[in-house]
Amino acid sequence: MKNIVFRPACLSDLDQIYDMAMEAEVGMTSLPKDKATMFKKIEQSVRSFEKTVTKPSDESYFFVLENTKSKRLLGICNILASVGVDEPFFSYQVQYIPKESRLMGIKKNIPVLKLTITRNGPSEIGGLYLRKKYRKKGVGRFLSMSRFLYMSSFPHRFKKTVIAEMRGVSSHKTGAPFWNYLGKTFFELSFSEADLYSAKSKGFIHELMPRYPIYVDLLPQKIKEVIAKTHKQTTPALHLLNNEGFKFAGAVDIFDAGPKIAACTKDLRIVKESTLASLNSYTVKSESKSLLLVANQSEFDFRVACTKFLSGKKTCQLSQEVASLIHCEIGESICFTPLSSKNKINNKNSFMESFNQWYHQKASILITSG
């Protein structure tokens, strides 16, 4: 991963970011296929980084992964400081209504989807997209994990809880089955049209979405099967985040029924294993046995590289090339953490386990509080 750096997006990145938006499949709400909307997102991010923050509000942080040698952007991702600030944040809460008939001797929990509106809610990660050429090479993990280092380094900019909306089942040709059966009934929009509208404004959801609970058992079987299920290209990201500490949050997306997951930022693996040290000298050696993420501590020009280097308890050594990549000089502080967990978790069913645990507890976690 030589010459690759994670950094804030700037307006000069617009053309390459728009190209990636056009490459992406439908369902990437935070990556609209509209250049003017994308320009506004980058512009808002630039203002957010420049802003002095004491309490998280409507800030939006847009990051890119760049090959500094070729000047080519490999991927993008973002973080919202707090959902539901400018506009309400909508989701379907999965709830169970207890029913009992003493005469029949029957007890049942009836599953329903209840529309919930969150205001001034938790932080949210999203919009992660990596060009196909760079997938399955550890680059996706580099992109995903780097944003948590920014949250860890500058906690005053974020809520204590972070959520993620995982993309649900959808396709270019047929859209999203959940939306086609349910949402389209009320909005008279295709999935791709609704996707684009929501990137611009979510006011139409508030105006047209029915408020009454939806009884899951009345839905066709093929629709029930996609609830809380991820898109096949999103499943690896779901397992990655689950292994880092995210759990099912008892809610699904109103468009494609993809699962929402949540975690306390301080409890994330990458945050707990991070170390703060001072760069005391340059070296050409690398004695670390595994790849590490290393980040400067600039709030406004945050940069992360992936490398191997020498470290002690309070000091460390980097190659001059890597130090230059993250804009760090001798005497300045850096944060580093293992790219992958020290304790490898090889459990493809970990998400379903967290889902089942939530089901038995009959309670959602953290979705409506910051």
N, C-alpha and C positions, 0 to 999 in steps of 0.2 A: 504493500500500500504506500509505496514511495511517492512523494510529491502530491499526496492527497491531503486536503485540509477541509475541515468543517468550519464554516464561518457564517455570519449574518448575510442575508441577501441584500443586494443594492439594486438601484433602478437600472443600471447597465446590464443586469442579468435578465431583464424582462424577456427578450427574444428567446433565449435558451429555455427559460422556465415555461414560456408559452408553448414552445415546441414539445416539451415533456407533457404538458397538459393535453395536447392534441394526440400524443402517443397513448396516454392512459385510457383505460376502459371506463365506461360509465360507472357511476357510483362513487367517484372521488369528489365529493361535494366541495371540499376545501381546495380543489384544483380545477376551477371552472374553465371550460373551453371558450373563454371570452377574454380578449386581450385587455379591454378597458377595466374589467373587474379585477383581473390579475394585477394590473398596474396599481389599482387602489389598495390591494392587499400588501404589495411590496412597499408602497408609500406609507401605509399605516405602520408597517413593521419598522421602517427607518425612523419614524417619529417615536415609536415605542422604545427603541434602543437609546435614543437621544434623551428621552424623558427621565427626569429624576423621580423615582417611585418610592413612596413610603408605604403605600397600601395598594395591592393589586386591584386593577379595575378593568378597563377595556383594552389593555395592551395586547398586541398580537406580535409574536416573534417568529419571523420567517428565516429559515436557515437553508444553506446550500452546501453540497459536497463538491469540491472542485479539484480537478487535476491542474495544479499550478503550472505545470510544464506545457500542457496542450491548451490551457485556458478553457477546457471543456467541463461543463457541469455534469456530474454523474447522477445526482439525486437531490431531493428537496424534502423538507419536513417543517412543521411549525408547532408552536405552543401558544395557546390562548391563556392569558393570566387568570381569567375568570369567565365562565360561560354565563350567558343570560344577563349581560350588563346593558348593552345597547338594545338588544332584542331578546325576548324570552327564549329559553332553551327548551325544546320539546322532546319528549320521549314517551314510549309506552312502558309503564311500570307493570311488571308481571306480578299479579296478585292472585291469591287463592281465597275464595269466599266459602266459608264452612257451611254446609247444609246437613240437616239431620232430620230423619223421620223416626220417631220412637215406635210408631205403629208398624212401619215396614222394617225396623231394625237396621236402617241404613244411615251411614255417615259418609259424606263425600266432601272433598275440597274441589270447588269448581274454579278452574283457571280462567282468568280474564286479563285483558290488556287494557290498562287505564291510562288515558292521556294525562301526563303530568307536565307542569310548566315550572321551570326552575329559573330563578332570578338571582344574580350575584352568587352563582354557584362555584363549584371547584374549578381548578385549572384543567386544561384539556390538551393532550398531545394529539396530533393528527397530520393529515396531508402528506404522509410519507410516500414518496415515489422514487424508485431506483430504476435507471435504464436497464433493459433486459440483459445487455452485454455484461453487466457487473454484478448480476445476482449469483448466489451460491459461491461466493469467494470471500465471505466474511465482511464484504463491504456494506451489506445491508445492516449487519449488527453494528458496525462502526457508525453508520448514519443514525440508527435508532438510539444507541446508547449515549451518543455525544450530547443530545439535548438534555438528558438527565443531569449531566455534569454542570450545565448552565443553571438548572434549577437548584442543584445542590450548592453551587458557589454563590448564588444570589437569591436566597430563600425569601427575602422581603418582597420580591417581585411576583411571588406565586402563593396560591393557597396551600394549605397543608395536605389537601387531598388532590390527586390527579386522576382524571378519567380518560378513557379512549373509546371512541366509537369504531368498532371493527366492521369493515365492509361486509355486507350480507350477500346473499346469492343474487346474482344478476349477470346479464350478458349484453353485448352490443346489439345482438339481433332481437332478443325478446324482452329486454329490460329486466325488471325485477318481478318475480312471481307475486310477492307479497303486495307490491304497489299495484300491479295490474289487477289484482282481485279486489283490493281494499281501497287504497288511496285514490286510484283513478276514478272510482265511483263518485267521490266527492269533489274532485278537483278538475276532472275532464282534461288532464294533462298526461302526456307520456312520461315515463320515468326520467328520461333524459331532459325533458322540458322542466319538470319539477326540480330536478337536480340543479339545473342552471338558475332557475328562479330563486331557489333557497340560498345559493351562493351570493346573490345580490341582496335579497331581503327575505326574512321569514314571516313577514306580516300576513301573507296570504294563508299561511298555515293556521294562524290564530283566527282568521276570518271564516274559514271553511271547514276546518276539522271538527267533527262531532265530539261532544263532551262525554257521551255515555260510554261505559265500559263495553269492550268487545268480548263476547264469550268465545273462547278459543275452540271449544268443542263443537261450535256451529260452523267452523271453517272447514273447507275441504281438506282431506288428508294431505294432499300435496302442498297446501299452503301451511298447514301446521308443521310440516317437516322442515320448513326453512326458517322457522322462528328460532332465533339465537344461534343460527348456523352461519359460518363465515364463508366468504367467497374462497374458492380453491387457492387463489393466489395470495390470499390474506391469512390462510391457516398457519403458515410458518411464522408470521409476525405475531399471531395470537399465542402460539406456543412459546415464542421468545419472551413476550411480555409476561406471560403466566409464570414462567420460570424466574423472572426478575422480581415477582411479588404481586402482580395484578391478579385479581379474582373477579368472577362474574358479579356484576353490580345489580342484578335483579331487574334489568331494564333492557329494552331493545329499541332500535332505530325505527322511526315512524315511516321511513321510506322503504327500506329493504329488510327490516327486522333483524339486522345484524346485532350481535350482542354488545352491550356496553360493559366495560371492565373498569375496575378502580383499585387504587392503592394509596397508602400514606407515603408521601415522597420520602420521608426519612427512613422508611422501612424497606425501600427498594435495595436490592442486592448491590447494584453499582454505586449507590450512595453510601451504603454502610462500609463498603470495601475501599472507598476513596481515601487518599492521603494528601495532605497539604505539605509542601516542602519548598525549599529555596534552591534556585539554580546557582550552584557555586562554581562550576567550571564546565568547559567543553571537553568531550571525549570522542574518540573514534571507536571505542569498544562498546559492546552491548552484552551484558552478562545476565540479563533477565531471561528466564526460560520460556516465558510466554509474552504475547503481545499485550501492550498496555496502551490505554488512552491517556494522553497528556494534554492538559489545557492551560492556557494562560489565565490570569485572573482579572482580565479587563472586562468591565461590565458592558462597555460599548463596542469593543472590538474583540469579542470573544472568539478564540480559535482553538481547535482540537486537532491533534495528529495521532496517528497510530504507529507505535514503534517499540523497540526494546532499548532499555537504557539502564544505567547504574543508579541506584538509590540507597540512601541511608535512612536514618530515623527522621532527620530534619532537613537534610540536604540531598541533592541529586545532581547527576551529570547528564547532559544531552549532547548529541552531535550538534555542531554549529548549524548544520543544514536544517535539523528539526526545530531548533530554537528559533531560527529565522522564519520557518514556516508558521510558527504560532506567535510570532512577534514578541518574543521573550528575550530579555537580556540578563547577564550575570547579576545576581543579587535580587532578582524579582521572584515572586512566588508562583508556583505552578501546582496544579492538582492532577494527580494521576490515579488510575484505577485499572484493574485487569479487564481486558476486553470481554472475556468470558468468565463465568463463575468458577471459583476454585473447586467447588463441589458440583460436578456436572450432574445435571438432572436429565435422565433419558426416559421421559414419561410422556408419551404422546396423548395419554388420556387425562393429563393434569387439568385441562380446562373442564372436561366433563366432571371430574372429581369436585372442582370448585363449584360447578353448577349444581351437582347433587347435594353438596354440603349446604349450599344456599337454600335449596328446596326443602331439606329436612329442617332447617332452622326457621323456615317460613318468614324470612326477613331479608330485605335488600340492604347492601352496605354502602354507605358514604355517598350515594348518588345525588342527594339533594343538599348536602352540607359542604362548606368549604373547610 
